[in-house]
Amino acid sequence: MDTVKLIIIGLLFYLGLAQVSSLQVATNSAISNQAKKFRPFYTEFLDFYKNFSQDDLEEDPTPEDLQCLADMDRLKRGVTLYTLWARKMMDSWGSYPNGLLYGNSIDMGNYDECLSIDKEIANNPNIKGKYCLARVPFPVVISESRVAVCFPSSCSSALIDTFMKQMFYEMVNLNFTKAIVDDEYCKTVDKEPYDALTIFTIVLLSILAAAMLLATLCDYFFFEDQSKLPEVIKVFSARANSRALFRLVQPKSNPNVIDCLHGLRCMSLIWVIFGHQYMFAIMGPNINGLKLVSWIASPFASFILHGFFSVDTFFFLSGLLLVMIALRSLEKTKGRLNIPLMYLHRYLRLTPVVAVAILMHMKLLPIMNDGPLTYRAQFDNYDHCHRTWYLTLLYVQNYATPDLCMNHTWYLAVDMQLYILSPIFLIALYKWGKKAAAAIFLLMLLLSGCLFATIMTKKYPVDFAKGGISGESNRKLYWATHVHAAPWLIGLLLGYFLHLNRNKSFKLNRIFIWLGWIVSLAMLFASLFALYPAAQWSAEALTLGEQAAYYTLSRIAWPLALCWVVFACMQGYGGLANSFLSSPLWQPLSKLSFTAYMFHIFMQQVHARRLRTNAVFTDYDVMLSFWQTFGFTLLLSYVMYIILEAPFGALEGLLMPQRKPKPKTEEPIDVQTDEIQVVEIQKTDEPLKPAKVTGEQDI
């Protein structure tokens, strides 16, 4: 569920309560009197079940149903005799959530207490606990809430549903056609055996880890002279790859060095992960769900609702570095570009990490952690992976299917598709120079106009003031490649400008510098906060034309503002911003950005699924959760880097044809190439220089 849907749910919930508050006093009094009937759930159920018999079942019982009824009779006797296991089963039940009128709609009881029950009964199968979150209707005030119940594991979800419906009929005299309990919300301690693909995933990761461990031990104990270290050992050695990862390159005063790109990339990555953390927080079991109503109208919420600008930053950097690297290569090769090798290089760099990420999300995530909120703490539906995994590996999933295996991989598809088209622009810039640049600028305007026209003619809602886009609009207006072409093309044009002026140092007067920063910051803040007045609940809804104009123009304004930031930092006019963005401390995280992007959702879901109690939704609490998951994301990213990304990148560098052999040094093999003929946005330990233009692989 995306941010938009969650916010709409919160809004509807709020409006429902607003209606309740306007009911007549007599109605409120009736609700109050009816609510007095409710006691702790397990007490209500025990009283109901005293008079329950097999004849009360709507259909003839199956053998499994008979076993359940027998276990229920044992439970009833156990409660009467105060046996520990029976009391634990009842003690683990939840009750009506406290704070229903404040948005608390769930009581999770005690998940682990229920599942820990394993009572051996003489001449009978053991009685084990089965934990379910039952849908519990609360009259008038809220459509439904969820309350934990615990039954013997022999009871099917359908039979438990029958128990609960009949109990509620006696309590409030209402018939419920919708299921109160279903399999999706039930858990037992018994787990399904690992299937073949799960075993394959575990074996694959174990082999990679063993290769890394063996190579590292050989590196430490058998090769004191690093210049004699065999290439195969160097490829898999954690010592060698870690040295390359954590080696810091100090900023230099060369005007052609773009050290600030490390900071821009890392800040954008943090923004992406932070925004996704809010999505999990909103989906969480918050005791103050109505807080969302006031939060969405707060200034701080604009940073989350407009987090898509972080992705536009990546596209901007991608286009910028691509041109600066490729045009140097074209000058050296006199216009020759090995396009098939360029595509192969790109595919081999990305796909191993993507493939392993698919396997881990599909097969390892379900066994990594489990809890009562597994059904709720899901960023993706990984059942789709069984049908669409190959589309992800072909990088066409953003157009080919609405059922993405991993939703955040839409970025990789768009970036790959733009990369496939890039030789057209690169050759045009090399041959026709400024004329081609003018044509590219015109193309950017035409694509922006196409985006505006699509919104207006198809009437797609893009109201980022009170939400965003979802469903079909999301596919057409966010996942589509041409939507993100504007920031990529603007980065392309800036890269061409920097290439033409790579040996120049611009001397600007103070007024022009201040004017550049004022205009740049104004465009950045306008992109973020232009819709803040419309986000107030008292404000009128934006017209479709206003929505389309904002969505189109902001995608141009944001990368244009970044053009000045990059240019000013390169030319020594960045001041504090340049000092911050160009710090060498960003470099290790910049190299981990790809694996961090691919696996941060994995860690956020592990964190969300472990919850056993309700949470509080505040910006401070979300920040605490963010730093927890971000820290573990970095650890997981480092592990995946040294066992997967770095070794496969180095192997690709060794096996690719027409590559210059690297001199043997005491440093490990860098997983990136110095050869530019394949036109890749490389990861490297060196900043952008006139003689060798390199950069990081954008996530």
C-alpha positions as CSV (number, residue, x, y, z in Angstrom):
1,M,0.0,0.0,0.0
2,D,1.5,3.3,-1.0
3,T,1.4,6.6,0.8
4,V,-1.5,7.9,-1.1
5,K,-3.8,5.1,-0.2
6,L,-2.8,5.2,3.5
7,I,-3.5,8.9,3.7
8,I,-6.8,8.5,2.0
9,I,-7.7,5.8,4.5
10,G,-6.7,8.1,7.3
11,L,-8.8,10.9,5.9
12,L,-11.8,8.6,5.5
13,F,-11.3,7.4,9.1
14,Y,-11.2,11.0,10.2
15,L,-14.3,12.0,8.3
16,G,-16.1,9.0,9.7
17,L,-15.3,10.2,13.2
18,A,-16.4,13.6,12.3
19,Q,-19.8,12.3,11.4
20,V,-20.0,10.4,14.6
21,S,-19.3,13.5,16.6
22,S,-22.3,15.1,15.1
23,L,-24.8,12.4,16.0
24,Q,-27.5,13.2,18.4
25,V,-27.0,12.7,22.1
26,A,-29.6,9.9,22.1
27,T,-27.5,7.9,19.6
28,N,-24.3,8.4,21.6
29,S,-26.1,7.2,24.7
30,A,-27.2,4.1,22.9
31,I,-23.7,3.4,21.8
32,S,-22.4,3.9,25.3
33,N,-25.0,1.5,26.8
34,Q,-24.2,-1.1,24.1
35,A,-20.5,-0.7,24.7
36,K,-21.0,-1.6,28.4
37,K,-21.9,-5.1,27.3
38,F,-18.4,-5.7,26.2
39,R,-16.1,-7.4,28.6
40,P,-12.6,-8.9,27.9
41,F,-12.9,-10.9,24.8
42,Y,-11.8,-14.2,26.2
43,T,-14.4,-13.9,29.0
44,E,-17.1,-13.3,26.4
45,F,-16.0,-16.2,24.4
46,L,-15.8,-18.6,27.3
47,D,-19.4,-17.7,28.3
48,F,-20.5,-18.2,24.7
49,Y,-18.8,-21.5,24.3
50,K,-20.3,-23.0,27.4
51,N,-23.5,-23.5,25.5
52,F,-21.9,-24.3,22.1
53,S,-22.3,-27.8,20.7
54,Q,-21.7,-29.6,17.4
55,D,-25.2,-29.0,16.4
56,D,-24.5,-25.3,16.2
57,L,-22.2,-25.8,13.2
58,E,-23.7,-24.7,9.9
59,E,-22.3,-27.6,8.0
60,D,-21.5,-31.3,8.8
61,P,-18.1,-31.3,10.6
62,T,-15.0,-32.7,9.0
63,P,-12.6,-34.9,10.9
64,E,-10.4,-31.8,11.4
65,D,-13.4,-30.0,12.8
66,L,-14.1,-32.8,15.2
67,Q,-10.5,-32.7,16.4
68,C,-10.9,-29.0,16.9
69,L,-14.1,-29.4,18.9
70,A,-12.3,-32.0,21.1
71,D,-9.4,-29.7,21.7
72,M,-11.8,-26.9,22.5
73,D,-13.5,-29.1,25.1
74,R,-10.1,-29.8,26.7
75,L,-9.4,-26.0,26.6
76,K,-12.7,-25.4,28.4
77,R,-11.9,-28.0,31.1
78,G,-8.4,-26.6,31.4
79,V,-9.7,-23.1,32.1
80,T,-12.1,-24.5,34.7
81,L,-9.2,-26.4,36.4
82,Y,-6.8,-23.4,36.1
83,T,-4.2,-25.4,34.1
84,L,-1.3,-23.2,33.0
85,W,-1.5,-23.9,29.2
86,A,-5.3,-23.2,29.1
87,R,-4.9,-20.0,31.0
88,K,-2.0,-18.9,28.7
89,M,-4.2,-19.5,25.7
90,M,-6.9,-17.2,27.1
91,D,-4.3,-14.7,28.5
92,S,-2.8,-14.2,25.1
93,W,-6.1,-12.8,23.7
94,G,-6.5,-9.1,23.0
95,S,-9.4,-6.9,23.8
96,Y,-11.1,-3.9,22.3
97,P,-8.3,-1.4,21.5
98,N,-7.9,1.5,23.9
99,G,-8.2,4.8,22.1
100,L,-10.5,3.8,19.3
101,L,-11.6,7.5,18.9
102,Y,-7.9,8.4,18.5
103,G,-7.2,6.0,15.7
104,N,-6.1,2.9,17.6
105,S,-7.7,0.0,15.7
106,I,-5.7,-3.0,16.8
107,D,-4.9,-5.0,19.9
108,M,-2.3,-7.6,19.2
109,G,-2.6,-9.5,22.5
110,N,0.5,-11.6,23.1
111,Y,1.7,-13.3,19.9
112,D,4.6,-15.2,21.4
113,E,2.6,-16.5,24.4
114,C,0.0,-18.0,22.1
115,L,2.5,-19.7,19.8
116,S,4.5,-21.0,22.7
117,I,1.7,-23.3,23.8
118,D,2.5,-27.0,23.2
119,K,0.6,-29.1,25.7
120,E,1.0,-32.9,25.6
121,I,-2.3,-34.6,26.2
122,A,-2.4,-38.3,27.0
123,N,-3.5,-40.4,24.0
124,N,-4.1,-37.3,22.0
125,P,-2.2,-35.0,19.7
126,N,-0.4,-32.1,21.3
127,I,-2.5,-28.9,21.6
128,K,-0.6,-26.0,20.1
129,G,-1.6,-22.4,19.9
130,K,-3.0,-20.7,16.7
131,Y,-2.8,-16.9,16.7
132,C,-5.3,-14.9,14.6
133,L,-6.2,-11.3,14.2
134,A,-9.9,-11.3,14.1
135,R,-11.9,-8.5,12.4
136,V,-14.1,-7.1,15.2
137,P,-16.9,-4.6,14.3
138,F,-17.5,-1.8,16.8
139,P,-20.9,-0.3,16.4
140,V,-21.1,3.1,14.6
141,V,-17.8,4.5,15.8
142,I,-15.5,2.6,13.6
143,S,-16.1,0.1,10.8
144,E,-13.8,-2.5,12.2
145,S,-10.8,-3.1,14.3
146,R,-8.6,-6.2,14.8
147,V,-8.2,-8.1,18.0
148,A,-5.9,-11.0,18.7
149,V,-7.5,-14.4,19.5
150,C,-5.8,-17.7,20.3
151,F,-7.3,-21.1,19.6
152,P,-5.9,-24.7,19.3
153,S,-4.0,-25.1,16.1
154,S,-6.3,-28.0,15.0
155,C,-9.1,-25.4,14.4
156,S,-9.3,-24.1,10.9
157,S,-9.7,-20.4,10.2
158,A,-13.2,-21.2,8.8
159,L,-14.3,-22.9,12.1
160,I,-12.8,-20.1,14.2
161,D,-14.7,-17.6,12.0
162,T,-17.9,-19.5,12.8
163,F,-17.2,-19.3,16.5
164,M,-16.6,-15.6,16.4
165,K,-19.6,-14.8,14.2
166,Q,-22.0,-16.6,16.5
167,M,-20.4,-15.0,19.6
168,F,-20.9,-11.5,18.1
169,Y,-24.5,-12.4,17.2
170,E,-25.2,-13.1,20.8
171,M,-23.3,-10.0,21.9
172,V,-24.7,-7.3,19.6
173,N,-27.4,-9.2,17.7
174,L,-25.8,-8.6,14.3
175,N,-25.1,-11.0,11.4
176,F,-21.8,-10.6,9.6
177,T,-21.5,-11.7,6.0
178,K,-17.8,-10.7,5.7
179,A,-15.2,-13.2,7.2
180,I,-14.1,-12.2,10.6
181,V,-11.1,-14.6,10.6
182,D,-9.2,-15.9,7.5
183,D,-6.0,-17.6,6.9
184,E,-4.1,-14.5,5.9
185,Y,-4.3,-13.2,9.5
186,C,-3.5,-16.5,11.3
187,K,-0.2,-18.0,12.4
188,T,1.0,-21.2,14.0
189,V,4.4,-22.3,15.2
190,D,4.6,-24.9,12.4
191,K,6.4,-23.7,9.3
192,E,6.3,-25.0,5.8
193,P,9.4,-26.9,4.8
194,Y,11.9,-25.1,2.6
195,D,11.2,-25.4,-1.1
196,A,13.9,-25.9,-3.7
197,L,14.3,-22.2,-4.5
198,T,14.7,-21.4,-0.9
199,I,17.4,-24.0,-0.5
200,F,19.1,-22.8,-3.6
201,T,19.1,-19.2,-2.3
202,I,20.7,-20.3,1.0
203,V,23.3,-22.5,-0.8
204,L,24.2,-19.7,-3.2
205,L,24.7,-17.2,-0.4
206,S,26.7,-19.7,1.6
207,I,29.0,-20.4,-1.4
208,L,29.6,-16.7,-1.9
209,A,30.3,-16.2,1.8
210,A,32.6,-19.2,1.8
211,A,34.5,-18.0,-1.2
212,M,34.9,-14.6,0.5
213,L,36.1,-16.2,3.7
214,L,38.5,-18.5,2.0
215,A,40.0,-15.8,-0.1
216,T,40.3,-13.4,2.9
217,L,42.2,-16.1,4.9
218,C,44.5,-16.7,2.0
219,D,45.1,-13.0,1.7
220,Y,46.0,-12.6,5.4
221,F,48.1,-15.7,5.9
222,F,49.8,-16.5,2.6
223,F,50.4,-13.3,0.8
224,E,52.1,-10.6,2.8
225,D,53.3,-9.0,-0.4
226,Q,50.1,-7.7,-1.9
227,S,51.7,-7.3,-5.3
228,K,51.9,-11.1,-5.6
229,L,48.3,-11.7,-4.6
230,P,46.6,-13.7,-7.4
231,E,43.8,-12.0,-9.2
232,V,41.2,-14.6,-8.1
233,I,42.1,-14.2,-4.5
234,K,42.0,-10.4,-4.9
235,V,38.5,-10.5,-6.4
236,F,36.9,-12.3,-3.5
237,S,39.1,-11.1,-0.6
238,A,37.1,-9.0,2.0
239,R,40.3,-7.4,3.0
240,A,41.1,-6.2,-0.5
241,N,37.6,-5.1,-1.3
242,S,37.2,-3.4,2.0
243,R,40.4,-1.5,1.5
244,A,39.1,-0.2,-1.8
245,L,35.7,0.6,-0.3
246,F,37.0,2.6,2.7
247,R,39.9,4.3,0.9
248,L,39.2,8.1,1.0
249,V,40.2,10.5,-1.7
250,Q,40.8,14.0,-0.4
251,P,39.1,16.8,-2.3
252,K,41.3,18.7,-4.7
253,S,41.3,22.2,-5.9
254,N,41.0,21.3,-9.6
255,P,37.9,23.0,-11.0
256,N,37.1,19.9,-13.1
257,V,36.8,17.7,-10.0
258,I,33.2,17.1,-8.9
259,D,33.6,15.9,-5.3
260,C,30.2,17.2,-4.4
261,L,28.5,14.4,-6.3
262,H,29.2,12.0,-3.5
263,G,27.3,14.1,-1.1
264,L,24.4,14.6,-3.5
265,R,24.1,10.9,-4.1
266,C,24.3,10.0,-0.4
267,M,21.8,12.6,0.7
268,S,19.4,11.5,-2.0
269,L,19.8,7.9,-0.9
270,I,19.1,8.8,2.7
271,W,16.0,10.7,1.6
272,V,14.7,7.7,-0.3
273,I,15.1,5.4,2.7
274,F,13.7,8.0,5.1
275,G,10.6,8.4,2.9
276,H,10.1,4.6,2.8
277,Q,10.4,4.5,6.6
278,Y,7.5,6.8,6.9
279,M,5.4,4.5,4.7
280,F,6.1,1.6,7.1
281,A,5.3,3.9,10.1
282,I,2.0,4.9,8.6
283,M,1.1,1.2,8.0
284,G,2.1,0.4,11.5
285,P,-0.2,-0.3,14.5
286,N,-0.3,3.3,15.7
287,I,-2.3,4.2,18.8
288,N,-2.7,7.7,17.5
289,G,-3.8,7.0,13.9
290,L,-5.7,10.4,13.8
291,K,-2.3,12.1,14.1
292,L,-2.0,11.5,10.3
293,V,-4.7,14.1,9.7
294,S,-2.7,16.9,11.2
295,W,0.7,15.5,10.1
296,I,-0.1,15.6,6.4
297,A,-0.8,19.4,6.7
298,S,2.5,20.1,8.4
299,P,5.5,21.7,6.6
300,F,7.7,18.7,7.5
301,A,5.3,16.3,5.6
302,S,6.3,18.1,2.4
303,F,9.7,16.5,2.5
304,I,8.1,13.0,2.6
305,L,5.2,13.6,0.2
306,H,7.7,15.1,-2.3
307,G,10.4,12.5,-1.9
308,F,10.3,11.7,-5.6
309,F,12.7,14.6,-6.1
310,S,15.4,12.4,-4.6
311,V,14.9,10.1,-7.5
312,D,15.1,13.0,-10.0
313,T,18.5,13.8,-8.4
314,F,19.7,10.3,-9.3
315,F,18.6,10.7,-12.9
316,F,20.2,14.1,-13.1
317,L,23.5,12.7,-11.8
318,S,23.2,9.7,-14.2
319,G,22.9,11.9,-17.3
320,L,25.7,14.3,-16.1
321,L,28.3,11.6,-15.5
322,L,27.3,9.6,-18.6
323,V,28.2,12.5,-20.9
324,M,31.3,13.5,-19.1
325,I,32.7,10.0,-19.3
326,A,31.5,9.1,-22.8
327,L,32.6,12.3,-24.6
328,R,36.2,11.7,-23.3
329,S,36.1,8.2,-24.6
330,L,34.7,9.3,-28.0
331,E,37.5,11.9,-28.3
332,K,40.1,9.2,-27.7
333,T,38.6,6.7,-30.1
334,K,37.7,9.4,-32.7
335,G,34.0,8.8,-32.5
336,R,34.0,5.0,-32.2
337,L,31.6,3.6,-29.6
338,N,31.3,-0.2,-28.9
339,I,27.6,-0.1,-28.2
340,P,27.0,-3.9,-27.7
341,L,29.9,-4.1,-25.3
342,M,28.6,-1.0,-23.6
343,Y,25.2,-2.7,-23.0
344,L,26.7,-5.9,-21.9
345,H,28.9,-4.2,-19.4
346,R,26.0,-2.3,-17.9
347,Y,23.8,-5.5,-17.7
348,L,26.5,-7.6,-16.1
349,R,27.2,-4.9,-13.5
350,L,23.6,-4.6,-12.3
351,T,21.9,-7.9,-12.8
352,P,23.8,-10.2,-10.2
353,V,22.8,-7.9,-7.4
354,V,19.2,-7.6,-8.7
355,A,18.8,-11.3,-9.1
356,V,20.0,-12.1,-5.6
357,A,17.8,-9.3,-4.2
358,I,14.8,-11.0,-5.8
359,L,15.7,-14.3,-4.3
360,M,16.2,-12.8,-0.9
361,H,12.9,-10.9,-0.9
362,M,11.0,-13.9,-2.2
363,K,12.4,-16.6,-0.1
364,L,14.5,-15.4,2.8
365,L,12.3,-12.5,4.0
366,P,9.5,-14.8,5.1
367,I,11.8,-16.9,7.2
368,M,14.0,-14.1,8.6
369,N,11.3,-12.7,10.9
370,D,7.7,-13.2,11.6
371,G,5.1,-11.5,13.7
372,P,1.4,-10.6,14.0
373,L,1.7,-7.8,11.4
374,T,3.3,-9.7,8.6
375,Y,0.2,-9.1,6.5
376,R,0.5,-5.4,7.1
377,A,4.2,-4.8,6.9
378,Q,4.6,-5.5,3.2
379,F,6.1,-3.1,0.7
380,D,5.5,-5.5,-2.2
381,N,3.5,-8.6,-3.0
382,Y,6.3,-11.1,-3.6
383,D,3.8,-13.6,-5.1
384,H,4.1,-11.5,-8.2
385,C,7.8,-12.5,-8.4
386,H,6.8,-16.0,-9.5
387,R,5.3,-14.4,-12.7
388,T,7.3,-11.3,-13.3
389,W,10.8,-12.0,-12.1
390,Y,12.2,-12.3,-15.7
391,L,10.7,-8.9,-16.5
392,T,12.7,-7.4,-13.7
393,L,15.9,-9.0,-15.0
394,L,15.1,-7.6,-18.5
395,Y,14.5,-4.1,-17.0
396,V,11.1,-3.7,-18.7
397,Q,8.9,-4.2,-15.7
398,N,7.7,-0.5,-15.6
399,Y,5.9,-1.0,-18.9
400,A,5.3,-4.7,-19.1
401,T,3.3,-5.3,-16.0
402,P,1.4,-3.6,-13.2
403,D,2.5,-6.4,-10.8
404,L,6.1,-5.5,-10.1
405,C,8.1,-8.1,-8.3
406,M,9.9,-5.4,-6.2
407,N,8.3,-2.0,-6.6
408,H,11.4,0.0,-6.1
409,T,13.1,-1.6,-9.1
410,W,11.1,0.6,-11.4
411,Y,14.0,3.0,-11.1
412,L,16.4,0.5,-12.5
413,A,14.2,-0.2,-15.5
414,V,13.9,3.6,-16.3
415,D,17.6,4.1,-15.8
416,M,18.5,1.1,-18.0
417,Q,16.1,2.3,-20.8
418,L,17.6,5.8,-20.8
419,Y,21.0,4.2,-20.9
420,I,20.0,2.1,-23.9
421,L,18.9,5.3,-25.7
422,S,22.0,7.2,-24.6
423,P,24.3,6.4,-27.6
424,I,21.9,8.5,-29.8
425,F,22.5,11.5,-27.7
426,L,26.2,10.9,-27.2
427,I,27.0,10.5,-30.9
428,A,24.9,13.5,-31.7
429,L,26.7,15.7,-29.2
430,Y,30.1,14.4,-30.5
431,K,29.3,15.1,-34.1
432,W,27.1,18.2,-34.0
433,G,27.9,19.7,-30.7
434,K,25.8,22.7,-29.7
435,K,23.2,22.0,-32.4
436,A,22.6,18.6,-30.8
437,A,22.5,20.2,-27.4
438,A,19.8,22.6,-28.6
439,A,17.8,19.7,-30.0
440,I,18.1,17.8,-26.7
441,F,16.8,20.9,-24.9
442,L,13.9,21.1,-27.3
443,L,13.2,17.3,-26.8
444,M,13.2,17.9,-23.0
445,L,10.5,20.6,-23.4
446,L,8.5,18.4,-25.7
447,L,8.5,15.5,-23.3
448,S,7.5,17.8,-20.5
449,G,4.7,19.1,-22.7
450,C,3.7,15.5,-23.4
451,L,3.5,14.8,-19.6
452,F,1.3,17.9,-19.1
453,A,-1.0,16.9,-22.0
454,T,-1.2,13.3,-20.7
455,I,-2.4,14.5,-17.3
456,M,-5.0,16.8,-18.8
457,T,-6.4,14.5,-21.4
458,K,-6.5,11.3,-19.4
459,K,-7.5,13.3,-16.3
460,Y,-5.0,11.5,-14.0
461,P,-5.0,13.0,-10.5
462,V,-1.6,14.1,-9.2
463,D,-2.6,15.9,-6.1
464,F,0.6,15.9,-4.1
465,A,-0.8,18.5,-1.7
466,K,-2.9,15.8,0.1
467,G,-1.4,12.6,-1.1
468,G,0.1,11.8,-4.5
469,I,-0.6,9.3,-7.3
470,S,-1.6,5.6,-7.3
471,G,-2.9,2.8,-9.4
472,E,-3.0,3.5,-13.2
473,S,-1.7,7.0,-12.6
474,N,1.3,5.7,-10.9
475,R,2.2,3.5,-13.9
476,K,1.6,6.2,-16.5
477,L,3.0,9.2,-14.6
478,Y,5.7,7.9,-12.3
479,W,7.0,4.6,-13.6
480,A,7.1,5.7,-17.3
481,T,10.6,6.4,-18.6
482,H,9.6,9.6,-20.5
483,V,8.4,11.2,-17.2
484,H,11.9,11.1,-15.8
485,A,13.6,12.1,-19.1
486,A,13.6,15.8,-18.2
487,P,16.1,15.6,-15.2
488,W,18.2,13.1,-17.1
489,L,18.4,15.3,-20.2
490,I,19.2,18.3,-18.1
491,G,22.0,16.4,-16.4
492,L,23.1,15.4,-19.9
493,L,23.3,19.1,-21.0
494,L,25.1,20.1,-17.9
495,G,27.7,17.3,-18.5
496,Y,28.1,18.6,-22.1
497,F,28.7,22.1,-20.8
498,L,31.2,21.0,-18.3
499,H,32.9,18.9,-20.9
500,L,33.3,21.9,-23.2
501,N,34.6,24.1,-20.4
502,R,36.7,21.4,-18.6
503,N,39.8,23.5,-18.5
504,K,38.2,26.8,-17.7
505,S,37.9,28.5,-14.4
506,F,35.0,30.9,-14.3
507,K,35.6,34.2,-12.4
508,L,32.2,35.4,-11.1
509,N,31.5,38.6,-9.2
510,R,29.8,38.3,-5.8
511,I,26.5,39.6,-7.0
512,F,26.2,36.9,-9.6
513,I,27.2,34.2,-7.1
514,W,24.5,35.4,-4.6
515,L,22.0,35.6,-7.3
516,G,22.7,32.1,-8.5
517,W,22.3,30.7,-5.0
518,I,19.1,32.7,-4.3
519,V,17.5,31.5,-7.6
520,S,18.7,27.9,-7.1
521,L,17.4,27.7,-3.5
522,A,14.2,29.4,-4.5
523,M,13.6,26.8,-7.1
524,L,14.4,24.0,-4.7
525,F,12.1,25.3,-1.9
526,A,9.4,26.2,-4.4
527,S,9.4,22.6,-5.6
528,L,9.1,21.3,-2.1
529,F,6.7,23.8,-0.5
530,A,4.6,25.3,-3.4
531,L,1.7,23.0,-2.5
532,Y,1.9,23.5,1.3
533,P,-1.0,26.0,1.3
534,A,-3.1,23.5,-0.6
535,A,-2.2,20.8,1.9
536,Q,-4.3,22.4,4.6
537,W,-7.6,20.7,5.0
538,S,-9.5,24.0,4.9
539,A,-8.0,24.7,1.4
540,E,-9.8,24.1,-1.8
541,A,-8.7,21.2,-3.9
542,L,-6.3,21.9,-6.7
543,T,-7.7,22.0,-10.2
544,L,-6.4,19.4,-12.6
545,G,-4.6,22.2,-14.5
546,E,-2.8,23.3,-11.3
547,Q,-1.8,19.7,-10.5
548,A,-0.5,19.1,-14.0
549,A,1.4,22.4,-14.1
550,Y,3.1,21.7,-10.7
551,Y,4.0,18.1,-11.6
552,T,5.5,19.1,-15.0
553,L,7.3,22.3,-14.0
554,S,8.8,21.0,-10.8
555,R,10.5,18.2,-12.7
556,I,12.3,20.9,-14.7
557,A,13.0,23.3,-11.8
558,W,14.6,20.8,-9.5
559,P,17.4,19.6,-11.8
560,L,17.9,23.2,-13.1
561,A,18.6,24.2,-9.5
562,L,21.0,21.3,-9.1
563,C,22.9,22.5,-12.1
564,W,23.9,25.6,-10.2
565,V,24.8,23.6,-7.1
566,V,27.2,21.4,-9.0
567,F,28.6,24.2,-11.0
568,A,29.2,26.5,-8.0
569,C,30.8,23.7,-6.0
570,M,33.1,22.8,-8.9
571,Q,34.2,26.5,-9.4
572,G,34.8,27.1,-5.7
573,Y,31.6,29.1,-5.0
574,G,29.9,26.4,-2.9
575,G,31.0,27.6,0.5
576,L,29.6,25.6,3.3
577,A,27.5,23.5,0.9
578,N,30.6,22.4,-1.0
579,S,32.4,21.6,2.2
580,F,29.5,19.4,3.3
581,L,28.8,17.7,0.0
582,S,32.5,17.2,-0.9
583,S,33.5,15.6,2.4
584,P,35.5,12.4,1.8
585,L,33.3,10.7,4.5
586,W,30.6,10.3,1.9
587,Q,32.7,8.2,-0.4
588,P,32.2,4.8,1.3
589,L,28.4,5.2,1.4
590,S,28.4,6.4,-2.2
591,K,30.1,3.2,-3.2
592,L,27.5,1.2,-1.2
593,S,24.6,3.2,-2.6
594,F,23.5,0.5,-5.1
595,T,23.3,-2.4,-2.6
596,A,21.8,0.0,0.0
597,Y,19.0,0.9,-2.4
598,M,18.3,-2.7,-3.4
599,F,18.2,-4.1,0.2
600,H,16.9,-1.3,2.4
601,I,13.3,-2.4,1.8
602,F,14.4,-5.9,3.0
603,M,15.6,-4.5,6.3
604,Q,12.6,-2.2,6.8
605,Q,10.3,-5.1,6.4
606,V,12.2,-7.2,8.9
607,H,12.0,-4.4,11.3
608,A,8.3,-3.8,10.8
609,R,7.4,-7.5,11.1
610,R,9.1,-7.9,14.5
611,L,6.6,-5.5,16.2
612,R,4.5,-7.1,18.9
613,T,3.0,-4.0,20.4
614,N,1.4,-0.8,19.2
615,A,3.5,2.2,18.2
616,V,3.2,5.9,18.4
617,F,3.3,8.0,15.2
618,T,5.5,11.0,15.6
619,D,8.3,12.4,13.5
620,Y,10.8,11.7,16.3
621,D,9.7,8.1,16.6
622,V,9.9,7.6,12.9
623,M,13.4,9.1,13.0
624,L,14.4,6.6,15.7
625,S,13.1,3.7,13.5
626,F,14.9,5.1,10.5
627,W,18.3,5.2,12.2
628,Q,17.8,1.6,13.4
629,T,16.9,0.3,10.0
630,F,19.5,2.5,8.2
631,G,22.3,1.2,10.4
632,F,21.4,-2.4,9.7
633,T,20.9,-1.6,6.0
634,L,24.5,-0.4,5.8
635,L,25.7,-3.6,7.5
636,L,23.7,-5.7,5.1
637,S,24.9,-3.5,2.1
638,Y,28.5,-4.0,3.2
639,V,28.1,-7.8,3.4
640,M,26.4,-7.9,0.0
641,Y,29.1,-5.6,-1.4
642,I,32.0,-7.8,-0.4
643,I,30.4,-11.2,-1.3
644,L,28.5,-10.2,-4.4
645,E,28.8,-6.7,-6.0
646,A,32.6,-6.3,-5.7
647,P,33.6,-9.8,-6.7
648,F,31.2,-10.0,-9.7
649,G,32.2,-6.5,-10.7
650,A,35.8,-7.4,-10.6
651,L,35.2,-10.7,-12.5
652,E,33.3,-8.7,-15.2
653,G,36.2,-6.3,-15.4
654,L,38.7,-9.2,-15.9
655,L,36.6,-11.1,-18.4
656,M,35.3,-8.2,-20.6
657,P,37.1,-8.0,-23.9
658,Q,39.2,-5.1,-25.1
659,R,40.0,-3.9,-21.6
660,K,43.3,-2.5,-20.6
661,P,45.2,-4.7,-18.1
662,K,45.6,-3.0,-14.8
663,P,49.0,-2.8,-13.3
664,K,49.6,-4.8,-10.3
665,T,49.8,-2.7,-7.1
666,E,49.4,-3.2,-3.5
667,E,45.8,-2.1,-3.8
668,P,43.0,-4.5,-4.5
669,I,41.2,-4.8,-7.8
670,D,38.8,-2.0,-8.0
671,V,35.4,-3.3,-9.0
672,Q,35.1,-0.4,-11.5
673,T,36.9,0.1,-14.8
674,D,39.1,2.9,-15.9
675,E,38.2,2.2,-19.5
676,I,35.5,4.5,-20.8
677,Q,34.7,2.9,-24.1
678,V,31.8,1.0,-22.6
679,V,30.3,4.3,-21.4
680,E,29.4,3.4,-17.8
681,I,28.8,5.5,-14.7
682,Q,31.5,3.8,-12.8
683,K,32.2,3.5,-9.2
684,T,35.8,4.4,-8.5
685,D,38.0,5.7,-5.8
686,E,39.1,8.6,-8.0
687,P,37.2,11.9,-8.5
688,L,36.4,13.4,-11.8
689,K,39.5,14.6,-13.5
690,P,40.4,16.1,-16.9
691,A,42.4,13.0,-17.9
692,K,40.1,10.4,-16.4
693,V,36.4,11.1,-15.8
694,T,34.8,8.6,-13.5
695,G,31.9,8.6,-11.1
696,E,29.6,6.4,-9.0
697,Q,27.0,4.0,-10.2
698,D,23.7,5.7,-9.5
699,I,21.2,3.6,-7.6
